[in-house]
Amino acid sequence: MCGLPGSEMPYFSRNAYATVACFGMNGAQIGTQKPPNAETFLSDAQIDAVVDYLFAKVVGKGPITNAVCQDYYGPTSPVCARYP
């Protein structure tokens, strides 16, 4: 939602720095550390869905394997060849 201050990780919430919801700072307070905005903003529901997916499938699950990659991209995806 908020991106990562001082980095290139963009923020995806249109109102991320309109208030102090992100890192306790608004856009003026964060100044030059404000991350770039994403090319496309996401709704709160979309952000919640991404977070739910990450916790269900990625966070704490260890390294990506070929089986995990195929579960996401499908069994014929050439992207998964790089994973054991």
SULZI-V69366 format. One record per residue. N is the residue number from 1. PHI is phi in radians with two decimals (* if undefined). PSI is psi in degrees with one decimal (999 if undefined). BURIAL is I if it has 9 or more other ideal C-beta (glycine too) atoms within 8 Angstrom, else O. Layout:
n: (N/N)
phi: (PHI/PHI)
psi: (PSI/PSI)
burial: (BURIAL/BURIAL)
This chain:
n: (1/2/3/4/5/6/7/8/9/10/11/12/13/14/15/16/17/18/19/20/21/22/23/24/25/26/27/28/29/30/31/32/33/34/35/36/37/38/39/40/41/42/43/44/45/46/47/48/49/50/51/52/53/54/55/56/57/58/59/60/61/62/63/64/65/66/67/68/69/70/71/72/73/74/75/76/77/78/79/80/81/82/83/84)
phi: (*/-1.75/1.26/-2.20/-0.93/1.34/-2.30/-1.60/-1.22/-1.29/-1.71/-1.92/-1.65/-0.96/-1.80/-0.89/-1.99/-1.32/-2.20/-1.72/-1.16/-1.83/1.00/1.20/-2.34/-1.63/-1.01/-1.19/-1.24/-1.39/0.99/-1.26/-1.48/-1.10/-1.23/-1.21/-1.44/-1.21/-1.14/-2.28/-1.42/-1.94/-1.31/-1.02/-1.12/-1.18/-1.09/-1.04/-1.13/-1.11/-1.09/-1.03/-1.07/-1.03/-1.20/-1.33/-2.04/-2.14/-1.07/1.33/-1.66/1.47/-1.12/-1.22/-1.96/-1.07/-1.12/-1.14/-1.06/-1.15/-1.08/-1.49/-1.61/1.82/-1.21/-1.81/-1.26/-1.24/-1.05/-1.35/-1.07/-1.39/-1.83/-1.25)
psi: (-45.8/-10.6/-167.2/111.8/138.5/10.2/-177.7/1.5/111.0/162.9/144.4/-7.3/125.1/-33.8/20.0/-46.4/19.2/-27.8/-165.3/24.6/-26.5/114.2/22.2/19.0/146.2/179.7/-39.7/-39.3/-35.1/-24.1/-130.2/-9.3/-4.1/126.7/163.3/154.0/152.9/158.7/-31.3/127.0/152.6/151.0/165.4/-39.7/-39.3/-41.1/-44.1/-40.0/-40.6/-45.6/-44.4/-44.2/-46.7/-44.6/-32.4/-35.0/-18.8/-55.7/123.3/9.2/-0.8/-170.9/153.7/133.1/171.0/-41.0/-41.7/-42.9/-45.2/-32.3/-34.7/-50.6/-18.2/156.5/-15.8/5.9/129.1/-16.5/-34.1/-10.5/-25.1/-6.8/135.2/999)
burial: (O/I/I/O/I/O/O/O/O/I/I/I/I/O/O/I/I/O/O/O/O/I/O/O/O/I/O/O/O/I/O/O/O/O/I/O/O/I/O/O/O/I/O/O/O/O/I/O/O/I/O/O/I/I/O/O/I/O/O/O/O/O/O/O/O/I/O/I/I/I/O/O/O/O/O/O/I/O/O/I/O/O/I/O)
